[in-house]
Amino acid sequence: EAYPELKASANMQQLSEELTSTENRIAFARQAYNDAVMSYNNRREMFPGSLIAGSYDFRPAALLEIGADEAHKRNVPRVQF
């Protein structure tokens, strides 16, 4: 290869873009889930949903949140070159 540094740089750029894209998709999915949970919980508490929820013992759903204390506990893979 005539310019290995350029190819490595291009590969690094592509990896960086893919990681950013993946993080964005995860954030979008988390937000969509939390929006659905909020909608469910609100409908569960309002009439007539409250009657149905009480009859069938529907429980409130929890939001998907990762706090600072949980974030550092996760095993994040290291990318090495």
KADA-V399532 format. One line per field, one symbol per residue. ss: DSSP state (H for helix, E for strand, L for the rest). psi: psi as a letter, one per 20 degrees, with the letter a starting at -180 (. if undefined). burial: 1 if it has 24 or more other C-alpha atoms within 12 Angstrom, else 0. Layout:
ss = ???
psi = ???
burial = ???
//
This chain:
ss = LLLHHHHHHHHHHHHHHHHHHHHHHHHHHHHHHHHHHHHHHHHHHLLLHHHHHHHLLLLLLLLLLLLHHHHLLLLLLLLLL
psi = phmhhhgggggggggggggggghghgggggggghghgggghghhiqpihhggghhjlpqqqqqoporhhhhihqopqpoq.
burial = 000000000000000000000000000000000000000000010000000000000000000000000000000000000
//
